[in-house]
Amino acid sequence: MADKRPTAAGGFLIAMGILGGAGVGFAIGQATPGLLIGTAIGVTAALLVWIRDRR
C-alpha cells in the first residue's frame, strides 16, 4: 500500500523570497537585484524542502 503522507510544498517559499527580496531591494534603492536575490533564495529553500521531502 502506498504511503499516504502529505507532501510539503515550496511554492510559498519562492513567493516570499520574491516579495521579500523586492521589498528589501526597494528599501535600499536596488529593486531588481533584490528581486533576483530573493528569487534565488526562495528557489534554494524550495529545493531543500523538496529534497528533504523525498526521503
C-alpha positions in Angstrom: 0.0 0.0 0.0 1.3 3.5 -0.9 2.4 5.9 1.8 -0.4 8.5 2.3 1.8 11.0 4.0 1.2 14.5 2.7 3.9 16.1 0.7 5.5 19.5 1.5 5.2 22.4 -1.0 7.8 25.0 -1.6 5.9 27.5 -3.7 5.2 29.7 -0.6 8.9 29.9 0.0 9.5 31.1 -3.6 6.8 33.7 -3.4 8.0 35.0 -0.1 11.6 35.2 -1.4 10.4 37.2 -4.4 8.3 39.6 -2.4 10.8 39.9 0.5 13.7 40.5 -1.9 11.8 43.1 -3.9 10.8 44.9 -0.7 14.4 44.9 0.7 15.8 45.9 -2.7 13.3 48.7 -3.0 14.1 49.9 0.5 17.8 50.3 -0.4 17.1 51.6 -3.9 18.0 48.4 -5.8 14.7 46.7 -6.5 15.8 44.4 -9.4 18.9 42.9 -7.7 16.8 42.5 -4.6 14.1 40.7 -6.6 16.7 38.4 -8.2 18.5 37.6 -5.0 15.2 37.0 -3.2 14.1 34.6 -6.0 17.4 32.7 -5.8 16.9 32.3 -2.0 13.3 31.2 -2.4 14.1 28.7 -5.1 17.0 27.3 -3.0 14.8 27.0 0.1 12.1 25.2 -2.0 14.7 22.8 -3.4 15.8 22.0 0.1 12.2 21.3 1.1 11.8 19.1 -1.9 15.0 17.1 -1.3 14.1 16.6 2.4 10.5 15.6 1.5 11.7 12.9 -1.0 13.2 10.8 1.8 
